Amino acid sequence: MQCGKRLTAHLLSCTMDVTTRTGQSTGMGANLPPGTAALCGADTEDTNVTKKKIGVLGAGTWGMALARMLCVSGNEVQVWSALPAEVDSLSAARVHPNLPGMKIPAELQFTKSIEEVCTGKDVLLFAVPSVFVRSTTAKARPYIPDGQILVDVAKGMEPDTLYTMTEVIADELNRDGGPKNCRLVALSGPTHAEEVALELCG
């Protein structure tokens, strides 16, 4: 699972800049978790990466492909969907209708509770469609702790504000009562969900 190891490592590596509410970068390698070594390149592997508890918000093709990859790499992964019927279907069938060649591991957990998916996680991965990023962040905000690492994998810009998706998340988190000092990063690249699901990423 070389691809999965690299993905797990890069979620917490220096290859991602920490983004503030205004979109300014605090620099490569800033605020790395204690004991986490900085990685230098996209092909670098760190076989000593500590296994993490990861919450995935969104059970679409991209969210589920990443959730599976992180799960089979040894992490404890839980997926939330805003659609209760989708949670029931994926949990029972262990196959995503739009990723028919991918088996969902038995170890991968599902929940209908946004509070549960946000609680006690090392990393929260936002994988909802871009049009739902703001509303999902607003729902999750009361349950996101201070200092939480958040990874956004949605693409696009918000039409009204022209914010990127990380800026949308930051804007919602910085409202009154929101968590402090969250570390927000974006995961991007040319890989498709279908390729990750079938472990075709090189």
C-alpha positions in Angstrom: 0.0 0.0 0.0 2.7 2.5 -1.0 0.3 5.0 -2.2 -1.7 4.9 1.0 1.5 5.3 3.1 2.5 8.4 1.1 -1.0 9.9 1.4 -1.1 9.3 5.2 2.3 10.9 5.6 1.5 13.9 3.4 -1.7 14.7 5.3 0.6 15.7 8.2 3.8 16.8 6.3 5.6 19.9 5.4 4.4 19.6 1.8 1.2 21.4 2.9 1.1 25.0 4.0 -1.0 26.0 6.9 -3.6 28.5 5.8 -5.0 31.2 7.9 -8.5 32.8 7.6 -7.1 35.4 5.1 -5.5 32.7 3.0 -1.9 33.7 4.0 0.6 30.8 4.5 2.5 30.4 7.6 5.2 28.6 5.7 6.3 25.1 4.9 6.7 22.8 7.9 4.9 25.2 10.3 3.1 23.8 13.3 3.9 20.2 12.6 2.5 17.9 15.3 5.1 16.8 17.9 7.1 13.8 16.8 6.1 14.3 13.1 9.1 14.4 10.7 8.8 16.8 7.8 8.7 15.1 4.4 10.6 16.7 1.5 9.0 15.5 -1.7 6.0 13.8 -3.2 7.7 10.5 -3.5 9.1 10.4 0.0 7.8 7.7 2.3 7.9 7.7 6.1 7.2 4.1 7.3 7.4 5.4 10.9 4.3 7.6 10.6 2.0 7.1 13.6 -1.3 5.7 12.8 -4.1 8.2 13.2 -7.8 8.5 14.0 -9.3 10.1 11.0 -12.8 11.5 10.5 -14.1 11.9 6.9 -17.0 14.3 6.3 -18.6 13.2 3.0 -19.2 9.8 1.5 -19.0 10.6 -2.2 -16.5 9.0 -4.5 -13.5 11.1 -3.5 -14.3 10.9 0.2 -14.8 7.1 0.1 -11.7 6.4 -2.0 -9.6 8.4 0.4 -11.3 6.8 3.4 -10.6 3.3 2.1 -6.9 4.2 1.3 -6.4 5.6 4.7 -8.1 2.6 6.4 -6.1 -0.1 4.6 -2.9 1.8 5.5 -3.7 1.0 9.1 -5.5 4.2 10.3 -8.7 4.2 12.3 -11.2 5.8 9.9 -14.8 6.9 10.4 -17.0 8.4 7.6 -20.0 10.7 8.1 -22.7 11.5 5.5 -25.5 14.0 5.7 -27.7 11.4 4.1 -28.8 8.7 6.6 -29.8 6.3 3.8 -26.4 6.6 2.3 -24.8 5.6 5.6 -27.1 2.6 5.9 -26.4 1.5 2.3 -22.6 1.8 2.4 -22.4 0.2 5.9 -24.5 -2.8 4.8 -23.3 -3.3 1.2 -19.6 -2.3 1.6 -19.6 -1.1 -2.0 -20.0 2.5 -3.3 -22.5 2.6 -6.2 -20.1 4.8 -8.2 -17.0 2.9 -7.3 -18.1 -0.7 -8.1 -14.6 -2.1 -8.2 -13.7 -1.0 -4.6 -14.5 -3.0 -1.5 -15.1 -1.0 1.6 -13.0 -2.6 4.5 -15.0 -4.1 7.4 -12.8 -2.0 9.7 -14.0 1.3 8.2 -16.7 2.8 10.4 -19.7 4.9 9.4 -21.8 7.4 11.5 -24.8 9.5 11.0 -23.7 11.9 13.8 -21.5 14.8 12.8 -20.6 15.2 16.5 -19.3 11.7 16.6 -17.2 12.0 13.4 -15.6 15.2 14.8 -14.8 13.8 18.2 -11.4 12.4 19.2 -9.9 12.6 15.8 -6.3 13.4 14.9 -7.4 14.6 11.4 -10.7 15.7 10.0 -11.0 15.4 6.2 -13.6 17.5 4.5 -14.8 15.7 1.3 -18.2 17.2 0.7 -19.1 18.9 -2.6 -17.9 22.5 -2.7 -21.5 23.8 -2.6 -21.9 22.2 0.8 -18.6 23.1 2.4 -19.8 26.1 4.2 -23.0 24.6 5.6 -21.1 21.4 6.6 -18.5 23.5 8.4 -21.2 25.4 10.2 -22.8 22.1 11.4 -19.4 20.7 12.5 -18.0 23.9 14.1 -19.5 23.3 17.6 -17.7 19.9 17.8 -14.3 20.8 16.3 -11.7 21.2 19.1 -9.1 23.8 19.3 -5.9 23.0 17.4 -7.7 20.4 15.1 -6.0 19.5 11.9 -8.4 19.8 9.0 -7.8 18.7 5.4 -9.9 20.0 2.6 -10.2 17.9 -0.6 -13.0 19.9 -2.3 -12.1 22.0 -5.3 -13.6 25.2 -6.5 -14.4 28.7 -5.3 -17.5 30.2 -3.5 -19.3 32.3 -6.0 -20.4 35.1 -3.6 -17.1 35.6 -1.9 -14.6 34.2 -4.4 -13.1 32.3 -1.4 -11.3 29.0 -2.0 -12.7 26.1 -0.1 -10.0 26.4 2.6 -10.9 30.0 3.0 -14.6 29.1 3.3 -13.8 26.6 6.1 -11.6 29.1 7.9 -14.2 31.8 7.6 -16.8 29.6 9.2 -14.5 28.4 12.0 -13.6 31.9 12.9 -17.1 32.9 13.7 -18.0 33.5 17.4 -17.6 30.4 19.4 -15.5 28.6 16.8 -12.4 26.6 17.6 -9.0 28.3 17.9 -5.7 27.6 16.3 -7.0 25.0 13.8 -4.4 23.8 11.2 -6.1 23.9 7.9 -4.6 22.4 4.8 -5.6 21.5 1.2 -4.9 18.2 -0.5 -4.9 18.6 -4.3 -3.4 16.9 -7.4 -4.3 15.2 -10.6 -5.4 11.9 -9.1 -9.0 10.7 -9.7 -11.2 9.0 -7.1 -11.5 5.9 -9.4 -7.7 5.6 -9.6 -7.2 5.9 -5.8 -10.0 3.4 -5.2 -8.3 0.8 -7.4 -4.8 1.7 -6.1 -3.6 2.9 -9.6 -1.8 6.0 -8.2 1.9 5.7 -8.7 
